[in-house]
Amino acid sequence: MFKEFMNSVAIILPWLTAILFIIFYPMLISIYVFIPLMIGFMGYVLLLGIDRVRVIYIIFGSIYLINLEVNLSLPLFLSIIVVILFYLTIYPKLIVFKRFRWTIPLLSVMFIDLIYIIFLLGYDFIFSESSIVLDKLLIYSFIVDILMVFLL
C-alpha cells in the first residue's frame, strides 16, 4: 500500500510542481522585480509543443505567457504572437544546426527574447507608453533565460 502511494506521489508531484510554477511564478515576478521573466524559455516550450504536437507543452507555455503579460501589464498575446512568428519565419532555417544538441534551443531562446524586446519597444514607441525599462535587470533576466535552455 505504501509503495502504491509513493508511486502515485511520484506521478503527481512533477505535474503539481509545474502547475504551481506556471500559476504563481508570474505573480512573484510582479512583486519581486529581480526574478527573471523567462519569456524565451517558456516561448521555446510553446515552440516545442507546436513542433512536436505536445498539447501539454502548448497549454503550459500559453498559460504562463498570458499569465505573465496580465500580471506585468504587458501587451496581451504579444509573446505568443512573437513565438508563432519566430516558428513560421526563422525556426525552419535553424534545422541546419540540428547536429549540435544545444544550438537550436539556444538560438531559439535568444531570437525569441530579441524579437520580443523589439516588438515591445515598437509597441511602446507607437502608443507612447513605457511598459519596459532597459536596464541591468533585463540583461540579467535574458542571461538566466538563456541558461535555462540547458535544463531541457
C-alpha atoms as a printed R data frame, in Angstrom:
    type eleno elety resid chain resno      x      y       z
1   ATOM     1    CA   MET     A     1  0.000  0.000   0.000
2   ATOM     2    CA   PHE     A     2  2.822  2.400   0.854
3   ATOM     3    CA   LYS     A     3  4.551  1.581  -2.420
4   ATOM     4    CA   GLU     A     4  1.380  2.402  -4.390
5   ATOM     5    CA   PHE     A     5  1.105  5.690  -2.517
6   ATOM     6    CA   MET     A     6  4.712  6.576  -3.307
7   ATOM     7    CA   ASN     A     7  4.184  5.694  -6.975
8   ATOM     8    CA   SER     A     8  1.145  7.971  -7.151
9   ATOM     9    CA   VAL     A     9  3.095 10.755  -5.401
10  ATOM    10    CA   ALA     A    10  5.958 10.289  -7.870
11  ATOM    11    CA   ILE     A    11  3.487 10.729 -10.730
12  ATOM    12    CA   ILE     A    12  1.535 13.661  -9.276
13  ATOM    13    CA   LEU     A    13  4.394 15.690  -7.762
14  ATOM    14    CA   PRO     A    14  6.110 16.831 -11.015
15  ATOM    15    CA   TRP     A    15  2.774 17.838 -12.543
16  ATOM    16    CA   LEU     A    16  1.713 19.675  -9.420
17  ATOM    17    CA   THR     A    17  5.059 21.481  -9.285
18  ATOM    18    CA   ALA     A    18  4.773 22.533 -12.931
19  ATOM    19    CA   ILE     A    19  1.202 23.772 -12.485
20  ATOM    20    CA   LEU     A    20  2.066 25.736  -9.348
21  ATOM    21    CA   PHE     A    21  5.095 27.237 -11.107
22  ATOM    22    CA   ILE     A    22  3.022 28.328 -14.093
23  ATOM    23    CA   ILE     A    23  0.332 29.885 -11.920
24  ATOM    24    CA   PHE     A    24  2.350 31.548  -9.164
25  ATOM    25    CA   TYR     A    25  5.732 32.433 -10.711
26  ATOM    26    CA   PRO     A    26  4.383 35.345 -12.811
27  ATOM    27    CA   MET     A    27  2.712 36.701  -9.678
28  ATOM    28    CA   LEU     A    28  6.042 36.596  -7.858
29  ATOM    29    CA   ILE     A    29  7.679 38.439 -10.754
30  ATOM    30    CA   SER     A    30  5.180 41.265 -10.389
31  ATOM    31    CA   ILE     A    31  6.105 41.574  -6.694
32  ATOM    32    CA   TYR     A    32  9.870 40.955  -6.834
33  ATOM    33    CA   VAL     A    33 11.379 42.652  -9.881
34  ATOM    34    CA   PHE     A    34 14.729 40.843  -9.654
35  ATOM    35    CA   ILE     A    35 13.208 37.463 -10.572
36  ATOM    36    CA   PRO     A    36 13.898 36.618 -14.259
37  ATOM    37    CA   LEU     A    37 10.982 36.730 -16.702
38  ATOM    38    CA   MET     A    38 11.813 33.554 -18.695
39  ATOM    39    CA   ILE     A    39  9.861 34.657 -21.756
40  ATOM    40    CA   GLY     A    40 12.282 32.969 -24.149
41  ATOM    41    CA   PHE     A    41 12.381 29.710 -22.204
42  ATOM    42    CA   MET     A    42  8.618 29.348 -21.962
43  ATOM    43    CA   GLY     A    43  8.338 30.538 -25.552
44  ATOM    44    CA   TYR     A    44 10.654 27.686 -26.506
45  ATOM    45    CA   VAL     A    45  8.476 25.271 -24.508
46  ATOM    46    CA   LEU     A    46  5.491 26.547 -26.504
47  ATOM    47    CA   LEU     A    47  7.544 26.158 -29.686
48  ATOM    48    CA   LEU     A    48  8.386 22.548 -28.797
49  ATOM    49    CA   GLY     A    49  4.717 21.890 -28.170
50  ATOM    50    CA   ILE     A    50  3.804 23.238 -31.589
51  ATOM    51    CA   ASP     A    51  6.684 21.470 -33.349
52  ATOM    52    CA   ARG     A    52  6.293 18.067 -31.688
53  ATOM    53    CA   VAL     A    53  2.488 18.254 -31.269
54  ATOM    54    CA   ARG     A    54  2.594 18.048 -27.477
55  ATOM    55    CA   VAL     A    55 -0.612 19.606 -26.205
56  ATOM    56    CA   ILE     A    56  0.561 19.860 -22.597
57  ATOM    57    CA   TYR     A    57  3.591 21.947 -23.661
58  ATOM    58    CA   ILE     A    58  1.306 24.241 -25.645
59  ATOM    59    CA   ILE     A    59 -1.043 24.643 -22.681
60  ATOM    60    CA   PHE     A    60  1.771 25.235 -20.164
61  ATOM    61    CA   GLY     A    61  3.618 27.698 -22.400
62  ATOM    62    CA   SER     A    62  0.487 29.634 -23.355
63  ATOM    63    CA   ILE     A    63 -0.873 29.891 -19.821
64  ATOM    64    CA   TYR     A    64  2.494 31.027 -18.459
65  ATOM    65    CA   LEU     A    65  2.993 33.688 -21.133
66  ATOM    66    CA   ILE     A    66 -0.569 35.019 -20.841
67  ATOM    67    CA   ASN     A    67 -0.349 34.990 -17.033
68  ATOM    68    CA   LEU     A    68  2.955 36.878 -17.201
69  ATOM    69    CA   GLU     A    69  1.550 39.508 -19.542
70  ATOM    70    CA   VAL     A    70 -1.534 40.016 -17.389
71  ATOM    71    CA   ASN     A    71  0.444 40.292 -14.151
72  ATOM    72    CA   LEU     A    72  3.039 42.698 -15.579
73  ATOM    73    CA   SER     A    73  0.536 44.754 -17.632
74  ATOM    74    CA   LEU     A    74  2.321 43.926 -20.872
75  ATOM    75    CA   PRO     A    75  0.542 43.821 -24.258
76  ATOM    76    CA   LEU     A    76 -1.699 40.769 -24.241
77  ATOM    77    CA   PHE     A    77 -0.741 37.899 -26.585
78  ATOM    78    CA   LEU     A    78  2.407 39.695 -27.798
79  ATOM    79    CA   SER     A    79  4.706 36.912 -26.610
80  ATOM    80    CA   ILE     A    80  2.555 34.218 -28.224
81  ATOM    81    CA   ILE     A    81  2.479 36.208 -31.473
82  ATOM    82    CA   VAL     A    82  6.280 36.528 -31.315
83  ATOM    83    CA   VAL     A    83  6.691 32.770 -30.793
84  ATOM    84    CA   ILE     A    84  4.380 31.974 -33.711
85  ATOM    85    CA   LEU     A    85  6.151 34.484 -35.976
86  ATOM    86    CA   PHE     A    86  9.508 33.001 -34.973
87  ATOM    87    CA   TYR     A    87  8.195 29.495 -35.648
88  ATOM    88    CA   LEU     A    88  6.947 30.459 -39.095
89  ATOM    89    CA   THR     A    89  9.904 32.568 -40.251
90  ATOM    90    CA   ILE     A    90 13.196 31.736 -38.527
91  ATOM    91    CA   TYR     A    91 12.767 28.300 -36.923
92  ATOM    92    CA   PRO     A    92 12.662 26.305 -40.211
93  ATOM    93    CA   LYS     A    93 16.034 27.784 -41.156
94  ATOM    94    CA   LEU     A    94 17.595 26.623 -37.865
95  ATOM    95    CA   ILE     A    95 17.256 22.968 -38.886
96  ATOM    96    CA   VAL     A    96 20.726 23.349 -40.445
97  ATOM    97    CA   PHE     A    97 22.130 23.235 -36.900
98  ATOM    98    CA   LYS     A    98 20.322 20.010 -35.977
99  ATOM    99    CA   ARG     A    99 23.586 18.095 -35.438
100 ATOM   100    CA   PHE     A   100 24.508 20.260 -32.494
101 ATOM   101    CA   ARG     A   101 22.368 19.466 -29.485
102 ATOM   102    CA   TRP     A   102 22.236 22.880 -27.806
103 ATOM   103    CA   THR     A   103 22.356 25.158 -30.827
104 ATOM   104    CA   ILE     A   104 18.686 25.163 -31.835
105 ATOM   105    CA   PRO     A   105 17.310 25.693 -28.297
106 ATOM   106    CA   LEU     A   106 19.933 28.329 -27.520
107 ATOM   107    CA   LEU     A   107 19.381 30.281 -30.728
108 ATOM   108    CA   SER     A   108 15.608 29.917 -30.376
109 ATOM   109    CA   VAL     A   109 15.561 31.426 -26.889
110 ATOM   110    CA   MET     A   110 17.909 34.213 -27.938
111 ATOM   111    CA   PHE     A   111 15.833 35.054 -31.015
112 ATOM   112    CA   ILE     A   112 12.525 34.899 -29.115
113 ATOM   113    CA   ASP     A   113 13.900 37.260 -26.463
114 ATOM   114    CA   LEU     A   114 15.343 39.627 -29.058
115 ATOM   115    CA   ILE     A   115 12.204 39.706 -31.217
116 ATOM   116    CA   TYR     A   116 10.024 40.176 -28.137
117 ATOM   117    CA   ILE     A   117 12.091 43.170 -26.993
118 ATOM   118    CA   ILE     A   118 11.978 44.692 -30.485
119 ATOM   119    CA   PHE     A   119  8.203 44.263 -30.681
120 ATOM   120    CA   LEU     A   120  7.749 45.610 -27.152
121 ATOM   121    CA   LEU     A   121  9.885 48.670 -27.876
122 ATOM   122    CA   GLY     A   122  7.911 49.189 -31.087
123 ATOM   123    CA   TYR     A   123  4.671 48.940 -29.111
124 ATOM   124    CA   ASP     A   124  5.988 51.483 -26.609
125 ATOM   125    CA   PHE     A   125  7.003 53.849 -29.413
126 ATOM   126    CA   ILE     A   126  3.719 53.593 -31.323
127 ATOM   127    CA   PHE     A   127  1.469 54.048 -28.288
128 ATOM   128    CA   SER     A   128  3.812 56.410 -26.378
129 ATOM   129    CA   GLU     A   129  3.949 54.142 -23.359
130 ATOM   130    CA   SER     A   130  6.712 52.812 -21.173
131 ATOM   131    CA   SER     A   131  5.947 49.182 -20.448
132 ATOM   132    CA   ILE     A   132  9.563 48.090 -20.051
133 ATOM   133    CA   VAL     A   133 12.782 49.674 -18.868
134 ATOM   134    CA   LEU     A   134 16.050 48.579 -20.476
135 ATOM   135    CA   ASP     A   135 18.442 48.175 -17.580
136 ATOM   136    CA   LYS     A   136 20.759 45.632 -15.999
137 ATOM   137    CA   LEU     A   137 17.862 43.619 -14.547
138 ATOM   138    CA   LEU     A   138 16.559 42.947 -18.047
139 ATOM   139    CA   ILE     A   139 20.003 41.786 -19.180
140 ATOM   140    CA   TYR     A   140 20.197 39.560 -16.089
141 ATOM   141    CA   SER     A   141 16.769 38.174 -16.978
142 ATOM   142    CA   PHE     A   142 17.911 37.330 -20.513
143 ATOM   143    CA   ILE     A   143 21.089 35.646 -19.276
144 ATOM   144    CA   VAL     A   144 19.102 33.465 -16.874
145 ATOM   145    CA   ASP     A   145 16.620 32.788 -19.676
146 ATOM   146    CA   ILE     A   146 19.435 31.559 -21.917
147 ATOM   147    CA   LEU     A   147 20.908 29.426 -19.116
148 ATOM   148    CA   MET     A   148 17.511 27.764 -18.590
149 ATOM   149    CA   VAL     A   149 17.927 26.149 -22.016
150 ATOM   150    CA   PHE     A   150 20.495 23.787 -20.543
151 ATOM   151    CA   LEU     A   151 17.868 22.386 -18.154
152 ATOM   152    CA   LEU     A   152 15.828 20.987 -21.046
